[in-house]
């Protein structure tokens, strides 16, 4: 089992979550589409060569985002990450993956 966390602009969160959930990620027992999300503010500065979805090259940008956390079975994590990258509006998707211990 893995935990997947990713950061996504608030306006794009539902579409990105649905794409990840469609892979089977976010299931806990008899429940699906399970996640926890926390509101926050992300920041970045696009460099030369970037094609930013939000902001301008060379300018610091601050964006209202959600951090979304969910669990994912071992055999689904690759598909979940692929779906995340396809559905996410950013060129470079910020995400973390942790293997969970079974205690």
N, CA, C and O atoms as a Tinker XYZ file with bonds, in Angstrom:
   412  protein
     1  N      0.849000   -1.173000    0.000000    73     2
     2  CA     0.000000    0.000000    0.000000    64     1     3
     3  C      0.897000    1.239000    0.000000    63     2     4     5
     4  O      1.939000    1.272000    0.654000    81     3
     5  N      0.469000    2.246000   -0.742000    73     3     6
     6  CA     1.182000    3.505000   -0.833000    64     5     7
     7  C      0.285000    4.650000   -0.380000    63     6     8     9
     8  O     -0.941000    4.535000   -0.368000    81     7
     9  N      0.918000    5.745000   -0.012000    73     7    10
    10  CA     0.223000    7.013000    0.173000    64     9    11
    11  C      0.740000    7.935000   -0.917000    63    10    12    13
    12  O      1.948000    8.088000   -1.100000    81    11
    13  N     -0.186000    8.542000   -1.634000    73    11    14
    14  CA     0.119000    9.496000   -2.693000    64    13    15
    15  C     -0.372000   10.862000   -2.243000    63    14    16    17
    16  O     -1.523000   11.008000   -1.833000    81    15
    17  N      0.490000   11.855000   -2.319000    73    15    18
    18  CA     0.107000   13.235000   -2.021000    64    17    19
    19  C      0.508000   14.098000   -3.209000    63    18    20    21
    20  O      1.586000   13.923000   -3.776000    81    19
    21  N     -0.350000   15.017000   -3.576000    73    19    22
    22  CA    -0.025000   15.922000   -4.681000    64    21    23
    23  C     -0.623000   17.298000   -4.413000    63    22    24    25
    24  O     -1.545000   17.461000   -3.613000    81    23
    25  N     -0.064000   18.277000   -5.110000    73    23    26
    26  CA    -0.491000   19.662000   -4.984000    64    25    27
    27  C     -1.136000   20.080000   -6.295000    63    26    28    29
    28  O     -0.603000   19.814000   -7.373000    81    27
    29  N     -2.294000   20.741000   -6.195000    73    27    30
    30  CA    -3.058000   21.073000   -7.392000    64    29    31
    31  C     -3.782000   22.400000   -7.183000    63    30    32    33
    32  O     -4.286000   22.661000   -6.091000    81    31
    33  N     -3.840000   23.257000   -8.234000    73    31    34
    34  CA    -4.598000   24.501000   -8.095000    64    33    35
    35  C     -6.053000   24.201000   -7.715000    63    34    36    37
    36  O     -6.649000   23.231000   -8.182000    81    35
    37  N     -6.597000   25.052000   -6.863000    73    35    38
    38  CA    -7.949000   24.828000   -6.336000    64    37    39
    39  C     -8.967000   24.593000   -7.456000    63    38    40    41
    40  O     -9.812000   23.705000   -7.339000    81    39
    41  N     -8.900000   25.374000   -8.536000    73    39    42
    42  CA    -9.898000   25.259000   -9.605000    64    41    43
    43  C     -9.796000   23.947000  -10.384000    63    42    44    45
    44  O    -10.753000   23.555000  -11.051000    81    43
    45  N     -8.669000   23.275000  -10.312000    73    43    46
    46  CA    -8.463000   22.031000  -11.058000    64    45    47
    47  C     -8.560000   20.779000  -10.178000    63    46    48    49
    48  O     -8.460000   19.660000  -10.682000    81    47
    49  N     -8.752000   20.961000   -8.889000    73    47    50
    50  CA    -8.658000   19.852000   -7.943000    64    49    51
    51  C     -9.651000   18.722000   -8.229000    63    50    52    53
    52  O     -9.260000   17.554000   -8.233000    81    51
    53  N    -10.901000   19.038000   -8.463000    73    51    54
    54  CA   -11.903000   17.978000   -8.629000    64    53    55
    55  C    -11.623000   17.124000   -9.858000    63    54    56    57
    56  O    -11.729000   15.899000   -9.794000    81    55
    57  N    -11.272000   17.745000  -10.964000    73    55    58
    58  CA   -10.991000   16.981000  -12.189000    64    57    59
    59  C     -9.765000   16.090000  -12.001000    63    58    60    61
    60  O     -9.765000   14.941000  -12.442000    81    59
    61  N     -8.729000   16.603000  -11.356000    73    59    62
    62  CA    -7.518000   15.801000  -11.144000    64    61    63
    63  C     -7.807000   14.657000  -10.183000    63    62    64    65
    64  O     -7.377000   13.529000  -10.422000    81    63
    65  N     -8.531000   14.930000   -9.098000    73    63    66
    66  CA    -8.881000   13.852000   -8.164000    64    65    67
    67  C     -9.685000   12.758000   -8.861000    63    66    68    69
    68  O     -9.420000   11.572000   -8.663000    81    67
    69  N    -10.658000   13.146000   -9.669000    73    67    70
    70  CA   -11.480000   12.147000  -10.365000    64    69    71
    71  C    -10.637000   11.280000  -11.294000    63    70    72    73
    72  O    -10.870000   10.075000  -11.391000    81    71
    73  N     -9.671000   11.870000  -11.970000    73    71    74
    74  CA    -8.784000   11.090000  -12.846000    64    73    75
    75  C     -7.988000   10.071000  -12.045000    63    74    76    77
    76  O     -7.836000    8.927000  -12.475000    81    75
    77  N     -7.483000   10.468000  -10.897000    73    75    78
    78  CA    -6.724000    9.545000  -10.043000    64    77    79
    79  C     -7.649000    8.480000   -9.463000    63    78    80    81
    80  O     -7.294000    7.301000   -9.449000    81    79
    81  N     -8.825000    8.872000   -8.986000    73    79    82
    82  CA    -9.779000    7.901000   -8.438000    64    81    83
    83  C    -10.219000    6.880000   -9.488000    63    82    84    85
    84  O    -10.486000    5.727000   -9.149000    81    83
    85  N    -10.296000    7.283000  -10.744000    73    83    86
    86  CA   -10.727000    6.377000  -11.819000    64    85    87
    87  C     -9.775000    5.191000  -11.985000    63    86    88    89
    88  O    -10.160000    4.175000  -12.565000    81    87
    89  N     -8.546000    5.300000  -11.489000    73    87    90
    90  CA    -7.587000    4.190000  -11.559000    64    89    91
    91  C     -7.811000    3.172000  -10.448000    63    90    92    93
    92  O     -7.215000    2.095000  -10.461000    81    91
    93  N     -8.668000    3.510000   -9.488000    73    91    94
    94  CA    -8.888000    2.644000   -8.323000    64    93    95
    95  C     -8.179000    3.138000   -7.085000    63    94    96    97
    96  O     -8.362000    2.579000   -6.004000    81    95
    97  N     -7.374000    4.175000   -7.221000    73    95    98
    98  CA    -6.718000    4.763000   -6.043000    64    97    99
    99  C     -7.770000    5.420000   -5.159000    63    98   100   101
   100  O     -8.839000    5.807000   -5.631000    81    99
   101  N     -7.458000    5.540000   -3.873000    73    99   102
   102  CA    -8.374000    6.191000   -2.942000    64   101   103
   103  C     -9.452000    5.278000   -2.393000    63   102   104   105
   104  O    -10.472000    5.752000   -1.892000    81   103
   105  N     -9.240000    3.974000   -2.481000    73   103   106
   106  CA   -10.210000    3.015000   -1.926000    64   105   107
   107  C     -9.735000    2.528000   -0.569000    63   106   108   109
   108  O     -8.579000    2.142000   -0.395000    81   107
   109  N    -10.650000    2.555000    0.383000    73   107   110
   110  CA   -10.390000    2.032000    1.728000    64   109   111
   111  C    -11.566000    1.142000    2.093000    63   110   112   113
   112  O    -12.671000    1.631000    2.325000    81   111
   113  N    -11.328000   -0.172000    2.145000    73   111   114
   114  CA   -12.413000   -1.102000    2.459000    64   113   115
   115  C    -13.546000   -0.962000    1.463000    63   114   116   117
   116  O    -13.336000   -1.078000    0.256000    81   115
   117  N    -14.755000   -0.711000    1.966000    73   115   118
   118  CA   -15.949000   -0.582000    1.134000    64   117   119
   119  C    -16.232000    0.865000    0.723000    63   118   120   121
   120  O    -17.373000    1.206000    0.409000    81   119
   121  N    -15.204000    1.714000    0.722000    73   119   122
   122  CA   -15.360000    3.123000    0.357000    64   121   123
   123  C    -14.406000    3.465000   -0.778000    63   122   124   125
   124  O    -13.289000    2.953000   -0.841000    81   123
   125  N    -14.858000    4.335000   -1.672000    73   123   126
   126  CA   -13.991000    4.791000   -2.756000    64   125   127
   127  C    -13.948000    6.312000   -2.750000    63   126   128   129
   128  O    -14.715000    6.960000   -2.038000    81   127
   129  N    -13.049000    6.877000   -3.547000    73   127   130
   130  CA   -12.857000    8.326000   -3.654000    64   129   131
   131  C    -12.513000    8.941000   -2.295000    63   130   132   133
   132  O    -12.934000   10.054000   -1.982000    81   131
   133  N    -11.744000    8.203000   -1.496000    73   131   134
   134  CA   -11.340000    8.681000   -0.169000    64   133   135
   135  C    -10.066000    9.512000   -0.297000    63   134   136   137
   136  O     -9.099000    9.089000   -0.931000    81   135
   137  N    -10.073000   10.680000    0.303000    73   135   138
   138  CA    -8.866000   11.506000    0.342000    64   137   139
   139  C     -9.012000   12.534000    1.452000    63   138   140   141
   140  O    -10.084000   12.708000    2.031000    81   139
   141  N     -7.929000   13.192000    1.726000    73   139   142
   142  CA    -7.937000   14.344000    2.616000    64   141   143
   143  C     -7.262000   15.466000    1.861000    63   142   144   145
   144  O     -6.228000   15.254000    1.227000    81   143
   145  N     -7.833000   16.663000    1.920000    73   143   146
   146  CA    -7.209000   17.783000    1.234000    64   145   147
   147  C     -7.099000   18.964000    2.188000    63   146   148   149
   148  O     -7.972000   19.224000    3.016000    81   147
   149  N     -5.988000   19.657000    2.030000    73   147   150
   150  CA    -5.673000   20.811000    2.863000    64   149   151
   151  C     -5.427000   21.997000    1.949000    63   150   152   153
   152  O     -4.677000   21.889000    0.979000    81   151
   153  N     -6.051000   23.126000    2.250000    73   151   154
   154  CA    -5.847000   24.336000    1.459000    64   153   155
   155  C     -4.528000   24.992000    1.864000    63   154   156   157
   156  O     -4.138000   24.968000    3.031000    81   155
   157  N     -3.855000   25.573000    0.883000    73   155   158
   158  CA    -2.611000   26.272000    1.143000    64   157   159
   159  C     -2.237000   27.132000   -0.045000    63   158   160   161
   160  O     -3.017000   27.304000   -0.982000    81   159
   161  N     -1.034000   27.667000    0.011000    73   159   162
   162  CA    -0.556000   28.523000   -1.069000    64   161   163
   163  C      0.770000   27.987000   -1.587000    63   162   164   165
   164  O      1.735000   27.857000   -0.834000    81   163
   165  N      0.809000   27.680000   -2.873000    73   163   166
   166  CA     2.045000   27.258000   -3.511000    64   165   167
   167  C      2.704000   28.445000   -4.188000    63   166   168   169
   168  O      2.051000   29.447000   -4.482000    81   167
   169  N      3.994000   28.326000   -4.432000    73   167   170
   170  CA     4.676000   29.376000   -5.186000    64   169   171
   171  C      5.731000   28.767000   -6.081000    63   170   172   173
   172  O      6.265000   27.694000   -5.799000    81   171
   173  N      6.030000   29.477000   -7.182000    73   171   174
   174  CA     7.036000   29.027000   -8.137000    64   173   175
   175  C      7.407000   30.203000   -9.033000    63   174   176   177
   176  O      6.667000   31.179000   -9.149000    81   175
   177  N      8.568000   30.084000   -9.659000    73   175   178
   178  CA     9.015000   31.061000  -10.648000    64   177   179
   179  C      9.385000   30.288000  -11.912000    63   178   180   181
   180  O     10.392000   29.580000  -11.913000    81   179
   181  N      8.608000   30.402000  -12.984000    73   179   182
   182  CA     8.956000   29.725000  -14.231000    64   181   183
   183  C     10.275000   30.273000  -14.795000    63   182   184   185
   184  O     10.494000   31.484000  -14.824000    81   183
   185  N     11.132000   29.378000  -15.233000    73   183   186
   186  CA    12.416000   29.743000  -15.819000    64   185   187
   187  C     12.324000   29.760000  -17.338000    63   186   188   189
   188  O     11.345000   29.289000  -17.918000    81   187
   189  N     13.355000   30.308000  -17.977000    73   187   190
   190  CA    13.405000   30.305000  -19.438000    64   189   191
   191  C     13.196000   28.884000  -19.953000    63   190   192   193
   192  O     13.784000   27.936000  -19.432000    81   191
   193  N     12.372000   28.745000  -20.957000    73   191   194
   194  CA    12.059000   27.440000  -21.519000    64   193   195
   195  C     10.764000   26.860000  -20.976000    63   194   196   197
   196  O     10.220000   25.918000  -21.552000    81   195
   197  N     10.262000   27.409000  -19.875000    73   195   198
   198  CA     9.005000   26.926000  -19.296000    64   197   199
   199  C      7.820000   27.452000  -20.098000    63   198   200   201
   200  O      7.900000   28.504000  -20.733000    81   199
   201  N      6.717000   26.701000  -20.060000    73   199   202
   202  CA     5.455000   27.115000  -20.660000    64   201   203
   203  C      4.405000   27.028000  -19.554000    63   202   204   205
   204  O      3.611000   26.087000  -19.530000    81   203
   205  N      4.394000   28.007000  -18.631000    73   203   206
   206  CA     3.540000   27.897000  -17.439000    64   205   207
   207  C      2.051000   27.982000  -17.733000    63   206   208   209
   208  O      1.608000   28.778000  -18.560000    81   207
   209  N      1.291000   27.150000  -17.042000    73   207   210
   210  CA    -0.172000   27.184000  -17.089000    64   209   211
   211  C     -0.672000   28.456000  -16.414000    63   210   212   213
   212  O     -1.658000   29.057000  -16.842000    81   211
   213  N      0.022000   28.854000  -15.356000    73   211   214
   214  CA    -0.297000   30.055000  -14.582000    64   213   215
   215  C      0.998000   30.844000  -14.438000    63   214   216   217
   216  O      2.051000   30.259000  -14.188000    81   215
   217  N      0.934000   32.156000  -14.591000    73   215   218
   218  CA     2.102000   32.999000  -14.358000    64   217   219
   219  C      2.907000   33.272000  -15.614000    63   218   220   221
   220  O      2.549000   32.854000  -16.715000    81   219
   221  N      4.014000   33.992000  -15.415000    73   219   222
   222  CA     4.884000   34.415000  -16.507000    64   221   223
   223  C      6.317000   33.989000  -16.220000    63   222   224   225
   224  O      6.731000   33.940000  -15.062000    81   223
   225  N      7.069000   33.684000  -17.257000    73   223   226
   226  CA     8.481000   33.326000  -17.117000    64   225   227
   227  C      9.207000   34.461000  -16.395000    63   226   228   229
   228  O      9.059000   35.632000  -16.743000    81   227
   229  N      9.983000   34.096000  -15.399000    73   227   230
   230  CA    10.781000   35.053000  -14.640000    64   229   231
   231  C     10.064000   35.739000  -13.505000    63   230   232   233
   232  O     10.698000   36.455000  -12.731000    81   231
   233  N      8.768000   35.549000  -13.376000    73   231   234
   234  CA     7.971000   36.205000  -12.334000    64   233   235
   235  C      7.552000   35.199000  -11.266000    63   234   236   237
   236  O      7.080000   34.108000  -11.583000    81   235
   237  N      7.728000   35.573000  -10.000000    73   235   238
   238  CA     7.284000   34.726000   -8.896000    64   237   239
   239  C      5.763000   34.708000   -8.870000    63   238   240   241
   240  O      5.121000   35.758000   -8.902000    81   239
   241  N      5.196000   33.517000   -8.814000    73   239   242
   242  CA     3.741000   33.337000   -8.827000    64   241   243
   243  C      3.317000   32.624000   -7.547000    63   242   244   245
   244  O      3.974000   31.682000   -7.103000    81   243
   245  N      2.231000   33.076000   -6.968000    73   243   246
   246  CA     1.631000   32.418000   -5.804000    64   245   247
   247  C      0.230000   31.968000   -6.193000    63   246   248   249
   248  O     -0.530000   32.724000   -6.800000    81   247
   249  N     -0.106000   30.722000   -5.837000    73   247   250
   250  CA    -1.362000   30.114000   -6.282000    64   249   251
   251  C     -2.044000   29.424000   -5.104000    63   250   252   253
   252  O     -1.406000   28.717000   -4.324000    81   251
   253  N     -3.357000   29.645000   -4.993000    73   251   254
   254  CA    -4.142000   28.908000   -4.004000    64   253   255
   255  C     -4.261000   27.466000   -4.489000    63   254   256   257
   256  O     -4.793000   27.207000   -5.569000    81   255
   257  N     -3.765000   26.541000   -3.690000    73   255   258
   258  CA    -3.725000   25.131000   -4.072000    64   257   259
   259  C     -4.253000   24.254000   -2.944000    63   258   260   261
   260  O     -4.401000   24.695000   -1.804000    81   259
   261  N     -4.531000   23.010000   -3.291000    73   259   262
   262  CA    -4.824000   21.981000   -2.307000    64   261   263
   263  C     -3.690000   20.965000   -2.303000    63   262   264   265
   264  O     -3.115000   20.651000   -3.346000    81   263
   265  N     -3.381000   20.462000   -1.130000    73   263   266
   266  CA    -2.566000   19.253000   -1.005000    64   265   267
   267  C     -3.575000   18.132000   -0.812000    63   266   268   269
   268  O     -4.357000   18.149000    0.139000    81   267
   269  N     -3.557000   17.163000   -1.710000    73   267   270
   270  CA    -4.489000   16.040000   -1.676000    64   269   271
   271  C     -3.698000   14.789000   -1.301000    63   270   272   273
   272  O     -2.655000   14.509000   -1.892000    81   271
   273  N     -4.196000   14.040000   -0.321000    73   271   274
   274  CA    -3.549000   12.812000    0.127000    64   273   275
   275  C     -4.535000   11.656000    0.033000    63   274   276   277
   276  O     -5.702000   11.790000    0.400000    81   275
   277  N     -4.054000   10.522000   -0.462000    73   275   278
   278  CA    -4.903000    9.337000   -0.575000    64   277   279
   279  C     -4.038000    8.085000   -0.549000    63   278   280   281
   280  O     -2.824000    8.151000   -0.741000    81   279
   281  N     -4.676000    6.949000   -0.311000    73   279   282
   282  CA    -3.960000    5.677000   -0.339000    64   281   283
   283  C     -4.162000    5.009000   -1.684000    63   282   284   285
   284  O     -5.101000    5.312000   -2.420000    81   283
   285  N     -3.245000    4.080000   -1.990000    73   283   286
   286  CA    -3.291000    3.413000   -3.284000    64   285   287
   287  C     -2.652000    2.032000   -3.153000    63   286   288   289
   288  O     -1.569000    1.893000   -2.585000    81   287
   289  N     -3.322000    1.024000   -3.678000    73   287   290
   290  CA    -2.775000   -0.329000   -3.672000    64   289   291
   291  C     -1.527000   -0.404000   -4.543000    63   290   292   293
   292  O     -1.378000    0.346000   -5.508000    81   291
   293  N     -0.636000   -1.320000   -4.185000    73   291   294
   294  CA     0.643000   -1.461000   -4.885000    64   293   295
   295  C      0.476000   -1.566000   -6.400000    63   294   296   297
   296  O      1.192000   -0.900000   -7.148000    81   295
   297  N     -0.455000   -2.389000   -6.855000    73   295   298
   298  CA    -0.581000   -2.644000   -8.288000    64   297   299
   299  C     -1.212000   -1.476000   -9.056000    63   298   300   301
   300  O     -1.256000   -1.499000  -10.286000    81   299
   301  N     -1.702000   -0.451000   -8.335000    73   299   302
   302  CA    -2.360000    0.684000   -8.976000    64   301   303
   303  C     -1.527000    1.965000   -8.962000    63   302   304   305
   304  O     -1.887000    2.935000   -9.629000    81   303
   305  N     -0.427000    1.987000   -8.218000    73   303   306
   306  CA     0.297000    3.250000   -8.025000    64   305   307
   307  C      0.845000    3.819000   -9.344000    63   306   308   309
   308  O      0.800000    5.032000   -9.553000    81   307
   309  N      1.350000    2.977000  -10.217000    73   307   310
   310  CA     1.860000    3.464000  -11.508000    64   309   311
   311  C      0.767000    4.112000  -12.333000    63   310   312   313
   312  O      0.976000    5.181000  -12.908000    81   311
   313  N     -0.394000    3.481000  -12.399000    73   311   314
   314  CA    -1.517000    4.043000  -13.151000    64   313   315
   315  C     -2.019000    5.327000  -12.508000    63   314   316   317
   316  O     -2.399000    6.266000  -13.207000    81   315
   317  N     -2.024000    5.373000  -11.180000    73   315   318
   318  CA    -2.485000    6.573000  -10.476000    64   317   319
   319  C     -1.569000    7.761000  -10.778000    63   318   320   321
   320  O     -2.050000    8.868000  -11.018000    81   319
   321  N     -0.258000    7.537000  -10.768000    73   319   322
   322  CA     0.689000    8.610000  -11.057000    64   321   323
   323  C      0.576000    9.046000  -12.522000    63   322   324   325
   324  O      0.635000   10.239000  -12.819000    81   323
   325  N      0.417000    8.093000  -13.427000    73   323   326
   326  CA     0.229000    8.445000  -14.844000    64   325   327
   327  C     -1.026000    9.286000  -15.036000    63   326   328   329
   328  O     -0.997000   10.281000  -15.760000    81   327
   329  N     -2.131000    8.900000  -14.394000    73   327   330
   330  CA    -3.383000    9.654000  -14.501000    64   329   331
   331  C     -3.224000   11.048000  -13.899000    63   330   332   333
   332  O     -3.741000   12.024000  -14.443000    81   331
   333  N     -2.510000   11.141000  -12.783000    73   331   334
   334  CA    -2.248000   12.429000  -12.157000    64   333   335
   335  C     -1.516000   13.358000  -13.124000    63   334   336   337
   336  O     -1.901000   14.514000  -13.298000    81   335
   337  N     -0.474000   12.848000  -13.740000    73   335   338
   338  CA     0.325000   13.662000  -14.655000    64   337   339
   339  C     -0.468000   14.083000  -15.895000    63   338   340   341
   340  O     -0.302000   15.201000  -16.383000    81   339
   341  N     -1.318000   13.205000  -16.402000    73   339   342
   342  CA    -2.130000   13.530000  -17.584000    64   341   343
   343  C     -3.203000   14.576000  -17.284000    63   342   344   345
   344  O     -3.467000   15.454000  -18.104000    81   343
   345  N     -3.818000   14.477000  -16.109000    73   343   346
   346  CA    -4.939000   15.355000  -15.772000    64   345   347
   347  C     -4.500000   16.697000  -15.192000    63   346   348   349
   348  O     -5.254000   17.669000  -15.238000    81   347
   349  N     -3.296000   16.755000  -14.653000    73   347   350
   350  CA    -2.827000   17.959000  -13.959000    64   349   351
   351  C     -2.473000   19.046000  -14.971000    63   350   352   353
   352  O     -1.901000   18.748000  -16.019000    81   351
   353  N     -2.805000   20.306000  -14.671000    73   351   354
   354  CA    -2.528000   21.379000  -15.629000    64   353   355
   355  C     -1.069000   21.831000  -15.687000    63   354   356   357
   356  O     -0.670000   22.475000  -16.658000    81   355
   357  N     -0.268000   21.513000  -14.678000    73   355   358
   358  CA     1.120000   21.992000  -14.654000    64   357   359
   359  C      2.034000   21.107000  -15.493000    63   358   360   361
   360  O      1.802000   19.906000  -15.627000    81   359
   361  N      3.079000   21.718000  -16.057000    73   359   362
   362  CA     4.118000   20.975000  -16.788000    64   361   363
   363  C      4.856000   20.019000  -15.856000    63   362   364   365
   364  O      5.127000   18.871000  -16.208000    81   363
   365  N      5.175000   20.516000  -14.660000    73   363   366
   366  CA     5.904000   19.736000  -13.661000    64   365   367
   367  C      4.987000   19.536000  -12.464000    63   366   368   369
   368  O      4.685000   20.492000  -11.749000    81   367
   369  N      4.548000   18.322000  -12.243000    73   367   370
   370  CA     3.602000   18.018000  -11.168000    64   369   371
   371  C      4.375000   17.722000   -9.888000    63   370   372   373
   372  O      5.277000   16.885000   -9.877000    81   371
   373  N      4.015000   18.412000   -8.817000    73   371   374
   374  CA     4.637000   18.165000   -7.509000    64   373   375
   375  C      3.832000   17.084000   -6.794000    63   374   376   377
   376  O      2.650000   17.270000   -6.502000    81   375
   377  N      4.483000   15.951000   -6.515000    73   375   378
   378  CA     3.807000   14.874000   -5.796000    64   377   379
   379  C      4.820000   14.084000   -4.982000    63   378   380   381
   380  O      6.020000   14.116000   -5.253000    81   379
   381  N      4.316000   13.377000   -3.983000    73   379   382
   382  CA     5.123000   12.506000   -3.126000    64   381   383
   383  C      4.458000   11.142000   -3.065000    63   382   384   385
   384  O      3.233000   11.035000   -3.123000    81   383
   385  N      5.275000   10.099000   -2.949000    73   383   386
   386  CA     4.782000    8.742000   -2.794000    64   385   387
   387  C      5.528000    8.094000   -1.637000    63   386   388   389
   388  O      6.757000    8.131000   -1.591000    81   387
   389  N      4.795000    7.506000   -0.709000    73   387   390
   390  CA     5.400000    6.785000    0.416000    64   389   391
   391  C      4.851000    5.364000    0.466000    63   390   392   393
   392  O      3.653000    5.149000    0.285000    81   391
   393  N      5.720000    4.407000    0.710000    73   391   394
   394  CA     5.262000    3.037000    0.969000    64   393   395
   395  C      4.825000    2.981000    2.425000    63   394   396   397
   396  O      5.554000    3.426000    3.312000    81   395
   397  N      3.632000    2.434000    2.677000    73   395   398
   398  CA     3.094000    2.350000    4.020000    64   397   399
   399  C      3.414000    0.993000    4.641000    63   398   400   401
   400  O      3.414000   -0.030000    3.957000    81   399
   401  N      3.681000    0.998000    5.916000    73   399   402
   402  CA     3.922000   -0.235000    6.656000    64   401   403
   403  C      2.600000   -0.864000    7.059000    63   402   404   405
   404  O      1.633000   -0.158000    7.347000    81   403
   405  N      2.556000   -2.164000    7.081000    73   403   406
   406  CA     1.373000   -2.902000    7.524000    64   405   407
   407  C      1.653000   -3.420000    8.929000    63   406   408   409
   408  O      2.318000   -4.441000    9.102000    81   407
   409  N      1.150000   -2.719000    9.916000    73   407   410
   410  CA     1.434000   -3.078000   11.320000    64   409   411
   411  C      0.257000   -3.762000   11.979000    63   410   412
   412  O      0.333000   -4.126000   13.153000    81   411
